[in-house]
Amino acid sequence: MEQKVLVAHGTANGSTQEIAETVAEVLRTTGITAEVLPARSVTELDRYEAVVVGGALYAGRWHKDARRFVRRHRGALAHRPVWFFSSGPLDSTASQRDIPPVPGVKRAMARLDARGHVTFGGCLTEGAQGRIARMILRNGKGGDFRDFAAIEDWAMGVAKELGAMTHR
Ligand SMILES: Cc1cc2nc3c(=O)[nH]c(=O)nc-3n(C[C@H](O)[C@H](O)[C@H](O)COP(=O)(O)O)c2cc1C
C-alpha cells in the first residue's frame, strides 16, 4: 500500500525548507510518497499516514508557522506517527552532539508522543531578513552549518521506522 508522508516546515529564510526537501527526497528513495509543504499552508492531514515537522529556531522557539501547525493539527497528529526536527545553531555543535529540543518543542513531543527529534545546524547567509540577522552577518557569524549527510541519515532512520510499522 502506498504510504504518504507530509514534511511540513516553518521557515523565515528558506534553509529549513531545504532540509525538509532533503528529508522528503530520502523518504522517496525508499518508495514512500513524501510531500513538502509550508506548515502554514496545510489545512488537513487526512491523506497522510505520518508527518515530519521541521521548525527553524528563533529566540529559543520554533518559527511560528511550525508552532501553529502543531497546535492547529494536534488532534490529527496525536493519531499518527510524528517526527520533529529543529534547525538553528550557527556553529558546528549540532554535528558534534545531540542538541535537545527547546522547551516548547519538548512539550509538544510529550503531548503527541512523537517518535523522535533532532537538531540540525542552521544557515544564515547574505540576504536574510531582519535587523538581528543582518547584525549577525555583519559580525561574521553567519554561514551554512547544515550537515546534509546527517540529515540524510536521520531521514533514512525515519524511513526504516515507517517501513517497520507497515511490514509488521
Ligand atoms: C533573530 C535570530 C534569532 C535566532 N535564534 C536562534 C536560536 O534561538 N537558536 C538557534 O539555534 N538558532 C537561532 N538562530 C539561527 C537560525 O535558527 C538559523 O539561521 C536557521 O537556519 C534559520 O532557518 P530558516 O532559514 O529556515 O529561517 C537565530 C537567527 C536569527 C536571525
The ligand as a MOL file (V3000), in Angstrom:
LIG
                    3D

  0  0  0     0  0            999 V3000
M  V30 BEGIN CTAB
M  V30 COUNTS 31 33 0 0 0
M  V30 BEGIN ATOM
M  V30 1 C 16.9650 36.7220 15.0990 0
M  V30 2 C 17.5200 35.3320 15.0830 0
M  V30 3 C 17.3480 34.5090 16.1960 0
M  V30 4 C 17.8600 33.1970 16.1960 0
M  V30 5 N 17.6740 32.4200 17.3080 0
M  V30 6 C 18.2000 31.1700 17.3410 0
M  V30 7 C 18.0320 30.3370 18.4910 0
M  V30 8 O 17.4210 30.7080 19.4870 0
M  V30 9 N 18.5970 29.1110 18.4740 0
M  V30 10 C 19.2930 28.6540 17.4030 0
M  V30 11 O 19.8090 27.5430 17.4560 0
M  V30 12 N 19.4320 29.4080 16.2770 0
M  V30 13 C 18.9050 30.6430 16.2230 0
M  V30 14 N 19.0360 31.4050 15.0940 0
M  V30 15 C 19.6220 30.8400 13.8780 0
M  V30 16 C 18.5210 30.3340 12.9200 0
M  V30 17 O 17.7650 29.3330 13.5520 0
M  V30 18 C 19.1520 29.7540 11.6380 0
M  V30 19 O 19.6380 30.8330 10.8890 0
M  V30 20 C 18.1510 28.9130 10.8630 0
M  V30 21 O 18.8430 28.1000 9.9630 0
M  V30 22 C 17.1290 29.7650 10.1390 0
M  V30 23 O 16.2630 28.9310 9.4160 0
M  V30 24 P 15.4210 29.4560 8.1630 0
M  V30 25 O 16.4040 29.8280 7.0760 0
M  V30 26 O 14.6080 28.2720 7.7710 0
M  V30 27 O 14.5910 30.6080 8.6010 0
M  V30 28 C 18.5550 32.7130 15.0670 0
M  V30 29 C 18.7160 33.5360 13.9420 0
M  V30 30 C 18.2220 34.8370 13.9430 0
M  V30 31 C 18.4080 35.6930 12.7340 0
M  V30 END ATOM
M  V30 BEGIN BOND
M  V30 1 1 1 2
M  V30 2 1 2 3
M  V30 3 2 2 30
M  V30 4 2 3 4
M  V30 5 1 4 5
M  V30 6 1 4 28
M  V30 7 2 5 6
M  V30 8 1 6 7
M  V30 9 1 6 13
M  V30 10 2 7 8
M  V30 11 1 7 9
M  V30 12 1 9 10
M  V30 13 2 10 11
M  V30 14 1 10 12
M  V30 15 2 12 13
M  V30 16 1 13 14
M  V30 17 1 14 15
M  V30 18 1 14 28
M  V30 19 1 15 16
M  V30 20 1 16 17
M  V30 21 1 16 18
M  V30 22 1 18 19
M  V30 23 1 18 20
M  V30 24 1 20 21
M  V30 25 1 20 22
M  V30 26 1 22 23
M  V30 27 1 23 24
M  V30 28 2 24 25
M  V30 29 1 24 26
M  V30 30 1 24 27
M  V30 31 2 28 29
M  V30 32 1 29 30
M  V30 33 1 30 31
M  V30 END BOND
M  V30 END CTAB
M  END
